[in-house]
Structures are given as structure tokens and as C-alpha cells.
Amino acid sequence: AQTVTQSQPEMSVQEAETVTLSCTYDTSESDYYLFWYKQPPSRQMILVIRQEAYKQQNATENRFSVNFQKAAKSFSLKISDSQLGDAAMYFCAYRPLMEYGNKLVFGAGTILRVKS
Amino acid sequence: DAGVTQSPTHLIKTRGQQVTLRCSPKSGHDTVSWYQQALGQGPQFIFQYYEEEERQRGNFPDRFSGHQFPNYSSELNVNALLLGDSALYLCASSLQYDNEQFFGPGTRLTVL
């Protein structure tokens, strides 16, 4: 069974600085997708960034980028120029490709606090 | 364009009762997934519906059942409620096999 581990229950960052959230996963598959989702206090989950396992190039979306290390099964999220609106719970998620359907397997989450 | 909507927002039930939660997918989406998110934890996959059939199921007992209607909306039913069923229930919609799932705001279920 696939598992996703987020070892940092909580992180803090000063406004305008950079923070990295860690994620590791366990799978025997070679093809899959990885995601970072943001869940603000309003609860609605929002997709931040996604990475296809077959792509070596790390995904980037504006101030958000990932460091995808396939051999190490590591998928960290870097947030640059942190803003107050980045404060939220962040979830790392894995999507297996060898199953019928597109279910997501989530980690336990990391609370990100942004200090002004 | 309305996103994923869920009703009700909050619900309080007592042990042993039954509950039905509802979800309307984002316009154009044909696949609906349900997740249970206990307080302080990540969402856990319950099941997924496509073309009115259950396509995938997570590790949840048969007390959890669902339905998808011809208009792609969906219901989650939980029978014989336990205290441990207290959680935020999230609905997500997508196109079949599409990578991006859009989540609703969730229904907060409290079982007393």
C-alpha cells in the first residue's frame, strides 16, 4: 500500500522569506503523480502544484516550486517570498496510476504559520 | 461557474443514527470522490463514483455507502454512527482520470 509521510507537523516562516515543507512517500510503482494541496482555515482544499513522476524537471508555479527526488521518494515544496495568505495546512498527496480511478493518498499535513 | 458544493455545512447526530451528506460536482465533471478528514489529520479516501457506479473504495466498512445520480451529484450515507465517525467529510470532483480534483468546503459531522 502506498503511504505518504509529512514529518513536520508545524512550520513557521517570516513574511517575505523562504520555507521548505518536506514529504516522503512509499510506493513500488514507477509511474504516478504527486501533489501539494493547501487547506486554509476556510477548509476548501486548493491544488498548489503537481508533478508527474516521469518528468525529471521540477514543477514550478509562481512562488511555489518542488524538489522531486524520485530515487529517494522525496517531494518537498518550497515557498518563496512568503505572504500572510500562505498560512494554511499543506498536504502532500500521491496518485497511483495502476489503479482504476484517480484516488488521492494524503499525508497528515503540515501547518504553516507566517509571521509579519 | 459554480464549484463543488456540499450540504449541509454542519450536522450533529447521535450514536446509532444514520446520516446522508450531499455533493454537487463542478460543472462538467463526471467523477465524484469522498474523503473523511479527522481533526488534525489528512483526508482518507472513502470511495469514488463514476457513471453511477462505485469505481474505487478505500478501507472503510460497509456502513459507508454512496450513490451517484444521472446528473453526477452524489450522496454519502453512513449507518449506525459511531463517535469515531466525527470528522470533516470532503467531496471532490474531476473528469474521469483527470489529475486535478476540485474539493468542496466539506460537511462537518459531529456524533454525540
Interface residues (C-beta under 8 A of the other chain):
Chain A: V4 Q6 Y33 F35 Y37 S42 R43 Q44 M45 I46 L47 R50 F91 R95 E99 Y100 G101 N102 K103 L104 V105 F106 G107 A108 G109
Chain B: T31 S33 Y35 G40 Q41 G42 P43 Q44 F45 Q48 Y50 R55 Q56 G58 L88 L90 A92 S94 Q96 Y97 D98 N99 E100 Q101 F103 G104 P105 G106
